[in-house]
């Protein structure tokens, strides 16, 4: 929940990207483009060697899935 916020809580020098990750079904996630909307900019930041922080309001399943995907793509065992 952004509570109307349009800027990062870390200040104006830190980019904020908000992606609505209403979970829905797995089929919905495959077709919604939400995962791609997270991973594309996330990897842009990694490739540019920028520190990256991500979370969700609940901080459980969605955050863990994104972390798992990112670590797997980066070769973390």
Secondary structure as GFF3:
##gff-version 3
##sequence-region A 1 77
A	DSSP	alpha_helix	26	32	.	.	.	ID=ss1
A	DSSP	alpha_helix	34	47	.	.	.	ID=ss2
A	DSSP	alpha_helix	61	73	.	.	.	ID=ss3
###
